[in-house]
């Protein structure tokens, strides 16, 4: 797909009517509160780092089939998927590696300690209340992984009187899904219970060849299904004035079919569980003490099922457990000045049929972050030191400055360092590991310009990242710190309401270059499209709302040598919601309506035209 003409067309379509649009929604966006950017509550207007929030209303409006579908095409985010729902999915933020993004669930770090990649495909979208996305380095607050950015997922929450909800849906590929929940707040306590199930027969995930030894290395032209069952429990109590205790558990149990051999398997049973508790003491508006502890558990058991006999044999099992604890103090030093001080502890543990040389490690860290507003100026400075049992100490920092001009114009500038700790697979996997590996290190600078007015909003950010000591396999398939990368890019977002139509666009362009001293010098990094974006258009006609999402991405290379090219693509989705009763809404969607054939990873197909129909029940308080 010729992406540049699409980009120009989208920008022109949004820019031309801006002067005549009329809505106050965008001006109010600056009052949106988020906690991920500064690790404490702050408004979007006081945040220097590029950030956005996806709330429950937007999730229901856009009707995504899963979490990767919800994130695809957003500013700074590129998704690579290996064959549809439930299949291995990678997030590339700002052109960095797929393990250079930190994913949190209710403040708890997730992702396997062995591979280092969060399994976002197994987090049900019906269990999500809101998502905060912060682009750029955040290691000065969170430590390892936060090179490209941070994505924090908040599970469903309930407030006020008892508020039940339910949804049931069907769709193409024999899709069946259902969810329900209830929650309430009464007096000093609150609770929430949600459950969801999704099942699909899927598509043929891989068009590989065992004869030619390509793709998934097998000829298995069958449908690869997926099933996910999940529940979310949450509760809390106000123990005393200013003292609250909150706890939550998200559990997802999945079964995934894929194309593979007797050596790698073709089925997997997967369990993801995130549990945490938070104790907050806020004796005044200027002092807030937070203690949090949590555990992220990830279990994957792989099997091979023989197509002829139907017998199922065990191929391998990996269980990883990540325990975390933190203590943080947020203190108001003076008017519009805040200092955060904190301590983090983390313990990673691996249980596997594979004999890893070591199966556990711990990390201790201390951090501080200062934020202030002086008139129209905003400043931020942070520093963090991590002490890891495996590689020793590592210090990161960040600086930010912003200024507000007339007519809602805002200028932001920031710089930061970040790092990625080697995974257990890098360090201790039998016959292909290197316990002498050092962390991957990065430096990033960002310059942003934005305008928030009563009629529109737009943001433009440009950045450059330089990453050293990237881990790459040498000729003997042993990981080494031998690769460097330089990534330059720009992100543009805009939104406007025009004649009752809500329009928003997000566009990204990155130039991720390999700067290693080898044959791949100046090649593009694998599986990253240089240009990507989306356009969302919605309008309500009384009780009926209609909308469309157009997504596009340019071509990419599937290997470091840039010899395998994967073509770009463009898709169009349509949706409709009819609130035929105050308590009931009928939802319908058609995805990839032009039935485009495309891939985001070579050999791994993506769904064609699909349909979905759902009924949502949410009684209005009377």
Secondary structure, DSSP 8 states (H G I E B T S, - for coil): --HHHHHHHHHHHHHHTGGG---SHHHHGGG-EESTTTSS-EEGGG--S-EEEE-HHHHHHHT-SSHHHHHTTSTTEEEEESSSTTS-EEEEETT--TTSEEEEETTEE-S-TTT----GGGS-GGGEEEEEEEES--HHHH-TTTTSEEEEEEE----SS---EEEEEEETTTEEEEEEEEEEEETTEEEEEEEEEEEEEEE--B--BTTTTBTTSS---S-EEEEEEEEEEEEEEEEETTEEEEEEEEEEEEEEE----TTT-SEEEEEEEEEEEEEEEEEETTEEEEEEEEEEEEEEEEEEE-TTT--EEEEEEEEEEEEEEEEEEEEEEETTEEEEEEEEEEEEEEEESS--S--EEEEEEEEEEEEEEETTEEEEEEEEEEEETTTEEEEEEEEEEEEE-GGGEEEEEEEEEEEE---HHHHH-TTS--TT---EEEEEEEEEEEEE-SSEEEEEEEEEEEEEEEEEE-TTS-EEEEEEEEEEEEEEEEEEEETTEEEEEEEEEEEEEE--SSTTTT-B-TT--SEEEEEEEEEEETTEEEEEEEEEE--EESSTTS-SEE--EEEEEEEEEEEEETTEEEEEEEESTT----EEETTEE---SEEEEEEEE-----
